[in-house]
Amino acid sequence: MSFSYEQKLSIINHNYKSACCRRALLTGILKAKGTALGERISLRVEKLEVAEFIARLIKEQYGADATVEHPKKGGRCVEISFESRAAARLLSDYDSSGRLFSERCAGCQSAFLRGVFLAAGRVTDPSVQHSMEFTLGTFAEPFAEYLTELGFSPKISNKKIGKTVYFKNSTSIEDFYAICGMNPAMFAVIEAKFSAEARRNIMRLTNCETNNIKKAVDAAAKQKALIERLEKKGLLSLLPDEIADTARLRMQYPDLSLSQLAAVSVPSITKSGLSHRLSKVMELGERLLEEQEK
């Protein structure tokens, strides 16, 4: 089951206690997908379960028996059709207040937005990417304006399937779910965002650690190669005693890190002190080799 369909099932299974909220829900559905030919209303949705839920709302709100069937030309969509003068009037224009629908209680706005998402919305799994879109046709501009009034910044694109209003960022999707009262979906987006950030941080730390290890290995290899040349040419004993002892310690433990090498050093020495001595091994050793070759 897709993440998008899970959210639509949550909308279907939600307990809409107020009649005005159930009407707002159906208004969102019809505004998003409904078309009218006279008093005959039709709309298409993707899932039979969604279509049957909408048919029950239509019966409750308009007293009309809706026909639910797969279109004759086939396809995955389910077609709903019914006759209602009130529904046709709803689709012809805004309501008398000039808004998309009449809010009669605090929950109506959430219900209306849920209806639009149920009929025309799609959202990707937040663990994969952040994208929410509404395929709305002629309702795209009014809906985008409505979202803008709510503080969103939606975009509109023209696709073969119709005009689409969409978001491409997690914050807008979180806020949409919050306004709709779809808290589990909102928390899923937030959790996915935090998980992605944690993975990026781990990757950065891993890459940093890998780079540090590589640098340490390369440095140890250079030190070992130089010390071997000094030893072969009999120059190692010309180094100061502490520096020569450090060179011999590196040759004895060629694979140890600086911290590990400092730990086995006798007498004990700090990591920074050992690093300084190894730098001196390289500096003085290269100078001795250059002088010998002159």
Residue frames relative to the residue before (quaternion, step in Angstrom):
aa qw qx qy qz dx dy dz
M 1.0000 0.0000 0.0000 0.0000 0.00 0.00 0.00
S 0.4267 -0.7173 0.4909 0.2499 3.57 -0.83 0.96
F 0.6249 -0.5323 0.4159 0.3914 3.56 -1.25 0.47
S 0.6313 0.5503 -0.3256 0.4389 3.58 1.01 -0.84
Y 0.6872 0.4722 -0.2870 0.4716 3.59 0.89 -0.93
E 0.5785 0.5729 -0.3757 0.4426 3.60 1.10 -0.62
Q 0.6707 0.4919 -0.3017 0.4661 3.58 0.96 -0.86
K 0.6423 0.5117 -0.3311 0.4648 3.59 1.03 -0.69
L 0.6260 0.5165 -0.3412 0.4742 3.59 1.05 -0.66
S 0.6260 0.5281 -0.3421 0.4606 3.59 1.06 -0.70
I 0.6248 0.5269 -0.3298 0.4724 3.60 1.12 -0.68
I 0.6560 0.5151 -0.3026 0.4612 3.56 0.97 -0.88
N 0.7510 0.4245 -0.2077 0.4611 3.57 0.93 -0.96
H 0.4697 0.6777 -0.4452 0.3491 3.58 1.27 -0.08
N 0.4003 -0.7095 0.5297 0.2362 3.57 -1.10 0.74
Y 0.0955 -0.7943 0.5998 0.0137 3.58 -0.32 1.30
K 0.2199 -0.8397 0.4856 0.1038 3.54 -0.01 1.34
S 0.7381 0.4127 -0.2317 0.4809 3.59 0.97 -0.82
A 0.5219 -0.6401 0.4703 0.3109 3.54 -1.02 0.84
C 0.6370 0.5369 -0.3364 0.4391 3.59 1.03 -0.76
C 0.6455 0.5097 -0.3230 0.4683 3.62 1.07 -0.67
R 0.6339 0.5110 -0.3329 0.4757 3.57 1.06 -0.70
R 0.6376 0.5017 -0.3288 0.4834 3.58 1.09 -0.69
A 0.6338 0.5212 -0.3295 0.4670 3.61 1.02 -0.78
L 0.6140 0.5462 -0.3334 0.4621 3.57 1.06 -0.77
L 0.6917 0.4603 -0.2765 0.4830 3.59 0.86 -0.96
T 0.5998 0.5557 -0.3603 0.4489 3.59 1.07 -0.67
G 0.6455 0.5164 -0.3144 0.4667 3.58 0.96 -0.86
I 0.6417 0.5265 -0.3143 0.4608 3.57 1.00 -0.85
L 0.7172 0.4559 -0.2591 0.4589 3.58 0.79 -1.05
K 0.6308 0.5218 -0.3389 0.4637 3.60 0.99 -0.75
A 0.6817 0.5133 -0.2866 0.4355 3.56 0.99 -0.86
K 0.8551 0.1416 -0.0127 0.4986 3.59 0.81 -0.97
G 0.5816 0.6360 -0.3745 0.3421 3.59 1.16 -0.31
T 0.0659 -0.7512 0.6545 0.0538 3.55 -1.20 0.69
A 0.2330 -0.7919 0.5550 0.1033 3.55 -1.04 0.80
L 0.0517 -0.7323 0.6784 0.0290 3.52 -1.13 0.85
G 0.7651 -0.1059 0.0138 0.6350 3.53 0.08 1.32
E 0.7588 -0.2968 0.2496 0.5233 3.57 -0.70 -1.08
R 0.5357 0.6149 -0.4010 0.4173 3.57 1.32 0.14
I 0.1310 -0.8010 0.5836 0.0265 3.57 -0.63 1.17
S 0.0282 0.7862 -0.6172 0.0129 3.57 -1.00 0.78
L 0.0597 0.7718 -0.6322 0.0334 3.53 -1.23 0.56
R 0.2468 -0.7637 0.5796 0.1408 3.53 -1.24 0.50
V 0.0386 -0.7637 0.6442 0.0138 3.52 -1.11 0.82
E 0.6140 -0.6302 0.3586 0.3118 3.56 -1.23 0.42
K 0.7949 0.2902 -0.1343 0.5156 3.61 1.02 -0.65
L 0.5445 -0.6307 0.4505 0.3206 3.56 -1.03 0.84
E 0.6340 0.5427 -0.3335 0.4386 3.59 0.96 -0.82
V 0.6424 0.5066 -0.3095 0.4846 3.56 1.06 -0.79
A 0.6536 0.5253 -0.3088 0.4489 3.57 0.94 -0.92
E 0.6679 0.4976 -0.3053 0.4616 3.59 0.92 -0.85
F 0.6186 0.5293 -0.3378 0.4723 3.58 1.08 -0.70
I 0.6576 0.5032 -0.3057 0.4699 3.59 0.95 -0.89
A 0.6246 0.5426 -0.3368 0.4494 3.60 1.01 -0.79
R 0.6471 0.5096 -0.3224 0.4665 3.60 1.01 -0.76
L 0.6329 0.5224 -0.3268 0.4687 3.58 1.05 -0.77
I 0.6353 0.5358 -0.3207 0.4545 3.57 1.00 -0.86
K 0.6469 0.5148 -0.3104 0.4693 3.58 0.96 -0.87
E 0.6755 0.5038 -0.2871 0.4554 3.57 0.97 -0.92
Q 0.7656 0.4089 -0.2049 0.4524 3.58 0.82 -1.03
Y 0.8126 0.2432 -0.1018 0.5197 3.59 0.97 -0.83
G 0.4239 -0.7257 0.4530 0.2976 3.58 1.24 -0.11
A 0.5413 0.6269 -0.3891 0.4032 3.59 1.24 0.36
D 0.3728 -0.6980 0.5645 0.2350 3.56 -1.07 0.73
A 0.2172 -0.7990 0.5530 0.0931 3.56 -0.51 1.22
T 0.3494 -0.7026 0.5822 0.2129 3.52 -1.13 0.77
V 0.1025 -0.7832 0.6126 0.0278 3.56 -0.87 1.01
E 0.2486 0.7732 -0.5458 0.2058 3.58 -0.54 1.13
H 0.5128 -0.5943 0.5098 0.3520 3.53 -1.28 0.36
P 0.5250 -0.6497 0.4353 0.3358 3.63 -0.88 0.85
K 0.6244 -0.5861 0.3761 0.3538 3.55 -1.15 0.70
K 0.6735 0.4953 -0.2972 0.4612 3.57 1.09 -0.65
G 0.5544 -0.6313 0.3870 0.3799 3.56 1.26 0.10
G 0.4246 0.6875 -0.5258 0.2657 3.53 -1.24 -0.39
R 0.6194 -0.5851 0.3927 0.3460 3.53 -1.29 0.22
C 0.5868 0.6188 -0.3678 0.3707 3.60 1.17 -0.49
V 0.2766 -0.7148 0.6187 0.1724 3.51 -1.32 0.52
E 0.2681 -0.7860 0.5420 0.1288 3.58 -0.84 0.99
I 0.1335 -0.7618 0.6318 0.0520 3.53 -1.03 0.92
S 0.0677 0.7974 -0.5971 0.0542 3.59 -0.88 0.88
F 0.1038 0.7743 -0.6167 0.0966 3.55 -1.15 0.73
E 0.3775 -0.7062 0.5485 0.2405 3.55 -1.30 0.22
S 0.2296 0.7560 -0.5868 0.1772 3.54 -0.89 0.99
R 0.3927 -0.7194 0.5228 0.2344 3.56 -0.71 1.04
A 0.6488 0.5249 -0.3193 0.4490 3.60 1.00 -0.83
A 0.6614 0.4959 -0.3093 0.4701 3.59 0.98 -0.83
A 0.6302 0.5257 -0.3310 0.4658 3.59 1.04 -0.76
R 0.6468 0.5085 -0.3136 0.4740 3.56 1.04 -0.78
L 0.6065 0.5617 -0.3394 0.4489 3.58 1.08 -0.74
L 0.7214 0.4490 -0.2468 0.4658 3.58 0.94 -0.90
S 0.5945 0.6143 -0.3661 0.3675 3.58 1.16 -0.45
D 0.8040 -0.0575 0.0843 0.5858 3.60 1.06 -0.64
Y 0.6635 -0.4292 0.3932 0.4700 3.53 -1.35 -0.20
D 0.5881 -0.5485 0.4249 0.4156 3.57 -1.24 0.16
S 0.7564 -0.4258 0.2528 0.4274 3.59 -1.29 0.13
S 0.6503 0.5138 -0.3250 0.4555 3.62 1.20 -0.42
G 0.5218 -0.6431 0.4070 0.3853 3.57 1.26 -0.16
R 0.5927 0.5555 -0.3694 0.4513 3.59 1.28 0.09
L 0.6789 -0.4926 0.3504 0.4167 3.56 -1.30 0.16
F 0.7890 -0.0676 0.0615 0.6076 3.57 1.13 -0.62
S 0.5090 -0.6410 0.4790 0.3172 3.58 -1.26 0.29
E 0.2331 -0.7603 0.5932 0.1253 3.56 -0.77 1.07
R 0.1056 -0.8228 0.5576 0.0322 3.57 -0.58 1.12
C 0.7834 0.0696 -0.0763 0.6129 3.58 1.26 -0.23
A 0.7182 -0.4681 0.3027 0.4164 3.58 -1.31 0.20
G 0.6907 0.4993 -0.2811 0.4411 3.58 1.15 -0.54
C 0.4950 0.6982 -0.4204 0.3012 3.60 1.22 -0.30
Q 0.6364 0.5366 -0.3388 0.4385 3.59 0.95 -0.81
S 0.6454 0.5125 -0.3138 0.4715 3.58 0.94 -0.88
A 0.6655 0.5122 -0.2993 0.4530 3.56 0.94 -0.93
F 0.6327 0.5372 -0.3246 0.4537 3.58 0.99 -0.85
L 0.6854 0.4750 -0.2835 0.4735 3.59 0.87 -0.95
R 0.6039 0.5419 -0.3503 0.4679 3.58 1.07 -0.68
G 0.6474 0.5336 -0.3158 0.4431 3.55 1.01 -0.85
V 0.6443 0.5113 -0.3195 0.4705 3.57 0.97 -0.85
F 0.6677 0.4909 -0.3055 0.4689 3.58 0.94 -0.88
L 0.6367 0.5444 -0.3347 0.4316 3.59 0.94 -0.86
A 0.7426 0.4247 -0.2256 0.4661 3.57 0.89 -0.94
A 0.8550 0.1632 -0.0125 0.4921 3.58 0.85 -0.95
G 0.5975 0.6269 -0.3433 0.3635 3.59 1.24 -0.11
R 0.0268 -0.7455 0.6649 0.0382 3.51 -1.32 0.48
V 0.0102 -0.7874 0.6164 -0.0046 3.55 -1.07 0.73
T 0.4220 -0.7030 0.5109 0.2580 3.56 -1.01 0.77
D 0.6186 -0.5019 0.4450 0.4090 3.53 -1.32 0.32
P 0.4202 -0.7446 0.4488 0.2599 3.65 -0.56 1.07
S 0.5943 0.5581 -0.3785 0.4382 3.60 1.18 -0.31
V 0.6737 0.4602 -0.2817 0.5050 3.59 1.30 -0.29
Q 0.7410 -0.2561 0.1956 0.5891 3.57 0.83 -1.03
H 0.4270 -0.6886 0.5227 0.2653 3.57 -1.30 0.21
S 0.3127 0.7293 -0.5509 0.2584 3.56 -0.43 1.23
M 0.0378 0.7689 -0.6365 0.0473 3.56 -0.92 1.00
E 0.0551 0.8108 -0.5795 0.0604 3.58 -0.87 0.92
F 0.2116 -0.7499 0.6193 0.0969 3.51 -1.29 0.60
T 0.2077 -0.7701 0.5932 0.1096 3.59 -0.61 1.13
L 0.0313 0.8848 -0.4496 0.1181 3.55 -0.12 1.35
G 0.3533 -0.7414 0.5119 0.2520 3.63 1.11 -0.29
T 0.8473 -0.1083 0.0900 0.5121 3.60 -0.88 -0.93
F 0.6191 0.5492 -0.3433 0.4442 3.60 1.21 -0.34
A 0.4373 0.7329 -0.4423 0.2755 3.61 1.26 -0.18
E 0.7040 0.4708 -0.2844 0.4493 3.61 0.75 -1.01
P 0.6718 0.4772 -0.3282 0.4618 3.66 0.78 -0.84
F 0.6661 0.4964 -0.3134 0.4600 3.58 0.97 -0.81
A 0.6275 0.5241 -0.3347 0.4686 3.60 1.01 -0.78
E 0.6414 0.5151 -0.3206 0.4695 3.60 1.01 -0.80
Y 0.6405 0.5273 -0.3160 0.4603 3.55 1.02 -0.84
L 0.6567 0.4990 -0.3064 0.4752 3.59 0.96 -0.86
T 0.6211 0.5436 -0.3366 0.4532 3.57 1.05 -0.76
E 0.6268 0.5318 -0.3246 0.4679 3.59 1.05 -0.77
L 0.6799 0.4763 -0.2765 0.4842 3.57 1.16 -0.63
G 0.6341 -0.5692 0.3204 0.4139 3.59 1.26 0.01
F 0.5178 0.6270 -0.4209 0.4020 3.59 1.27 0.18
S 0.2526 -0.7303 0.6058 0.1891 3.55 -1.34 0.19
P 0.0145 0.8447 -0.5343 0.0280 3.60 0.49 1.16
K 0.2638 -0.7275 0.6059 0.1845 3.53 -1.30 0.36
I 0.2621 -0.7526 0.5857 0.1478 3.55 -1.26 0.52
S 0.0219 -0.7836 0.6208 0.0097 3.55 -0.98 0.86
N 0.3717 -0.7055 0.5570 0.2320 3.56 -1.21 0.59
K 0.0039 -0.7976 0.6015 -0.0437 3.54 -0.63 1.17
K 0.6826 -0.4762 0.3488 0.4308 3.56 -1.27 0.25
I 0.6990 0.4645 -0.2734 0.4701 3.57 1.07 -0.75
G 0.7155 -0.4116 0.2455 0.5082 3.61 1.28 -0.02
K 0.6756 -0.4735 0.3607 0.4350 3.54 -1.29 0.12
T 0.1384 -0.8118 0.5671 0.0138 3.52 -0.92 1.02
V 0.2248 -0.7283 0.6349 0.1267 3.54 -1.01 0.94
Y 0.0712 0.8435 -0.5252 0.0876 3.58 -0.72 0.96
F 0.2257 -0.6983 0.6583 0.1677 3.50 -1.48 0.33
K 0.1426 -0.7877 0.5921 0.0927 3.56 -1.16 0.55
N 0.6751 0.4506 -0.3180 0.4900 3.59 1.10 0.51
S 0.5981 -0.6219 0.3844 0.3283 3.53 -1.08 0.80
T 0.6215 0.5719 -0.3556 0.4003 3.62 0.98 -0.77
S 0.6638 0.4935 -0.3061 0.4713 3.60 0.93 -0.89
I 0.6495 0.5098 -0.3187 0.4656 3.59 0.99 -0.80
E 0.6213 0.5275 -0.3321 0.4749 3.59 1.00 -0.83
D 0.6861 0.4898 -0.2874 0.4548 3.59 0.84 -1.00
F 0.6255 0.5305 -0.3468 0.4550 3.59 1.00 -0.75
Y 0.6624 0.4930 -0.3029 0.4759 3.58 0.90 -0.91
A 0.6310 0.5423 -0.3351 0.4420 3.58 1.02 -0.80
I 0.6642 0.4936 -0.3004 0.4743 3.59 0.92 -0.91
C 0.6807 0.4827 -0.2774 0.4761 3.56 1.07 -0.77
G 0.4289 -0.7004 0.4653 0.3302 3.59 1.22 -0.32
M 0.4657 0.6648 -0.4456 0.3776 3.58 1.24 0.46
N 0.0869 -0.8767 0.4721 0.0328 3.54 0.63 1.21
P 0.6359 0.5221 -0.3656 0.4351 3.66 0.86 -0.73
A 0.6507 0.5000 -0.3145 0.4771 3.59 1.01 -0.80
M 0.6335 0.5296 -0.3315 0.4564 3.58 0.99 -0.82
F 0.6839 0.4775 -0.2909 0.4686 3.60 0.89 -0.91
A 0.5980 0.5589 -0.3628 0.4455 3.60 1.12 -0.60
V 0.6469 0.5043 -0.3115 0.4798 3.58 1.03 -0.80
I 0.6603 0.5057 -0.3093 0.4611 3.58 0.92 -0.92
E 0.6584 0.5126 -0.3067 0.4579 3.58 0.93 -0.92
A 0.6527 0.5104 -0.3138 0.4636 3.57 0.96 -0.87
K 0.6438 0.5239 -0.3232 0.4545 3.58 1.02 -0.79
F 0.6707 0.4851 -0.2968 0.4762 3.58 0.95 -0.88
S 0.6361 0.5286 -0.3277 0.4567 3.58 1.03 -0.79
A 0.6463 0.5143 -0.3149 0.4675 3.57 1.00 -0.84
E 0.6521 0.5076 -0.3113 0.4692 3.57 0.99 -0.85
A 0.6363 0.5231 -0.3246 0.4648 3.59 1.03 -0.81
R 0.6477 0.5108 -0.3195 0.4663 3.58 1.00 -0.83
R 0.6451 0.5140 -0.3249 0.4627 3.57 1.00 -0.79
N 0.6508 0.5123 -0.3184 0.4611 3.58 1.01 -0.80
I 0.6391 0.5151 -0.3209 0.4724 3.56 1.01 -0.82
M 0.6482 0.5191 -0.3160 0.4589 3.56 0.99 -0.85
R 0.6459 0.5155 -0.3206 0.4628 3.56 0.99 -0.83
L 0.6620 0.5003 -0.3014 0.4697 3.56 0.97 -0.89
T 0.6445 0.5239 -0.3144 0.4597 3.55 1.01 -0.86
N 0.6631 0.4992 -0.3024 0.4687 3.56 0.93 -0.90
C 0.6422 0.5247 -0.3173 0.4600 3.55 1.03 -0.85
E 0.6620 0.5021 -0.2970 0.4706 3.56 0.96 -0.92
T 0.6366 0.5306 -0.3203 0.4589 3.56 1.02 -0.85
N 0.6589 0.5055 -0.3037 0.4669 3.56 0.97 -0.89
N 0.6465 0.5195 -0.3171 0.4599 3.57 1.01 -0.83
I 0.6415 0.5169 -0.3198 0.4681 3.57 1.00 -0.83
K 0.6499 0.5203 -0.3178 0.4537 3.56 0.94 -0.91
K 0.6512 0.5138 -0.3158 0.4607 3.58 0.97 -0.88
A 0.6572 0.5140 -0.3055 0.4590 3.56 1.00 -0.88
V 0.6505 0.5138 -0.3085 0.4666 3.57 0.99 -0.87
D 0.6601 0.5040 -0.3050 0.4661 3.58 0.95 -0.90
A 0.6543 0.5116 -0.3140 0.4599 3.57 0.97 -0.87
A 0.6552 0.5108 -0.3105 0.4619 3.59 0.96 -0.88
A 0.6394 0.5272 -0.3256 0.4551 3.59 1.03 -0.78
K 0.6532 0.5055 -0.3095 0.4711 3.59 1.01 -0.82
Q 0.6367 0.5248 -0.3219 0.4643 3.55 1.01 -0.85
K 0.6632 0.5150 -0.3014 0.4518 3.57 0.88 -0.97
A 0.6615 0.5150 -0.3072 0.4503 3.58 0.93 -0.92
L 0.6694 0.4948 -0.3012 0.4651 3.58 0.97 -0.87
I 0.6579 0.5152 -0.3127 0.4517 3.57 0.95 -0.92
E 0.6242 0.5378 -0.3336 0.4581 3.60 1.03 -0.76
R 0.6418 0.5133 -0.3181 0.4727 3.59 1.03 -0.81
L 0.6461 0.5191 -0.3174 0.4608 3.58 0.98 -0.85
E 0.6708 0.5026 -0.2920 0.4607 3.53 0.97 -0.93
K 0.6507 0.5290 -0.3085 0.4490 3.57 0.99 -0.85
K 0.7382 0.3948 -0.2138 0.5034 3.58 1.04 -0.78
G 0.4986 -0.6897 0.4049 0.3344 3.58 1.29 0.12
L 0.4816 0.6947 -0.4119 0.3404 3.58 1.16 0.50
L 0.4830 0.7034 -0.4302 0.2947 3.59 1.20 -0.32
S 0.6642 0.5211 -0.3028 0.4423 3.58 1.01 -0.79
L 0.5992 0.5765 -0.3607 0.4226 3.60 1.23 -0.28
L 0.5512 0.5932 -0.3992 0.4301 3.56 1.25 -0.21
P 0.6114 -0.5208 0.4283 0.4142 3.61 -1.17 0.44
D 0.6590 -0.5677 0.3132 0.3812 3.59 -1.03 0.82
E 0.6829 0.4855 -0.3055 0.4524 3.62 0.80 -0.96
I 0.6608 0.5022 -0.2993 0.4707 3.57 1.03 -0.84
A 0.6494 0.5092 -0.3122 0.4706 3.60 0.98 -0.82
D 0.6397 0.5178 -0.3273 0.4643 3.61 1.02 -0.82
T 0.6372 0.5189 -0.3230 0.4695 3.58 1.03 -0.78
A 0.6307 0.5290 -0.3292 0.4626 3.59 1.03 -0.79
R 0.6685 0.4909 -0.3004 0.4710 3.58 0.95 -0.88
L 0.6169 0.5430 -0.3378 0.4587 3.60 1.09 -0.72
R 0.6402 0.5147 -0.3214 0.4710 3.57 1.01 -0.81
M 0.6586 0.5009 -0.3087 0.4692 3.61 0.99 -0.81
Q 0.6499 0.5172 -0.3168 0.4580 3.58 1.09 -0.69
Y 0.7885 0.1527 -0.0666 0.5920 3.58 1.09 -0.76
P 0.0557 -0.8684 0.4919 0.0300 3.61 0.51 1.12
D 0.7315 0.4484 -0.2407 0.4537 3.60 1.14 -0.56
L 0.5302 0.6478 -0.4155 0.3556 3.61 1.20 -0.12
S 0.4833 -0.6258 0.5245 0.3158 3.54 -1.21 0.60
L 0.6995 -0.4496 0.3333 0.4444 3.56 -1.28 0.16
S 0.6509 0.5186 -0.3172 0.4547 3.59 0.94 -0.89
Q 0.6803 0.4827 -0.2867 0.4711 3.57 0.92 -0.91
L 0.6490 0.5172 -0.3143 0.4610 3.56 1.02 -0.82
A 0.6346 0.5203 -0.3263 0.4692 3.60 1.05 -0.77
A 0.6447 0.5514 -0.3180 0.4234 3.58 1.06 -0.78
V 0.7374 0.3917 -0.2339 0.4981 3.62 1.07 -0.68
S 0.4776 0.6859 -0.4310 0.3400 3.57 1.29 -0.04
V 0.0681 -0.7716 0.6320 0.0234 3.58 -1.06 0.86
P 0.4420 -0.2986 -0.8140 0.2298 1.55 -1.20 2.20
S 0.6704 -0.5168 0.3435 0.4068 3.59 -1.25 0.42
I 0.0544 -0.7805 0.6228 -0.0049 3.53 -1.21 0.64
T 0.5075 -0.6410 0.4715 0.3306 3.57 -1.10 0.55
K 0.6592 -0.5014 0.3831 0.4090 3.55 -1.28 0.34
S 0.6737 0.4879 -0.3005 0.4667 3.58 0.93 -0.89
G 0.6360 0.5279 -0.3267 0.4584 3.58 1.06 -0.76
L 0.6549 0.5023 -0.3057 0.4747 3.57 1.02 -0.84
S 0.6235 0.5405 -0.3339 0.4556 3.56 1.03 -0.80
H 0.6371 0.5277 -0.3164 0.4642 3.56 1.02 -0.86
R 0.6723 0.4972 -0.3042 0.4563 3.60 0.91 -0.88
L 0.6471 0.5048 -0.3276 0.4680 3.59 0.98 -0.77
S 0.6038 0.5362 -0.3542 0.4717 3.59 1.09 -0.67
K 0.6466 0.5090 -0.3081 0.4775 3.56 1.05 -0.77
V 0.5808 0.5646 -0.3675 0.4570 3.60 1.08 -0.70
M 0.6901 0.4775 -0.2769 0.4681 3.56 0.88 -0.99
E 0.6818 0.5066 -0.2913 0.4401 3.57 0.86 -0.99
L 0.7338 0.4186 -0.2397 0.4784 3.60 0.75 -1.07
G 0.6269 0.5532 -0.3330 0.4361 3.56 1.07 -0.77
E 0.6630 0.4927 -0.3036 0.4748 3.58 0.91 -0.89
R 0.6388 0.5246 -0.3323 0.4542 3.57 1.04 -0.75
L 0.6434 0.5195 -0.3171 0.4645 3.63 0.99 -0.83
L 0.6596 0.5076 -0.3063 0.4620 3.58 0.98 -0.87
E 0.6457 0.5181 -0.3190 0.4614 3.57 1.00 -0.82
E 0.6680 0.5068 -0.3024 0.4533 3.58 0.95 -0.88
Q 0.6515 0.5175 -0.3246 0.4499 3.56 1.04 -0.74
E 0.6884 0.4953 -0.2805 0.4496 3.56 1.04 -0.79
K 0.5477 0.6224 -0.4096 0.3807 3.62 1.18 -0.25
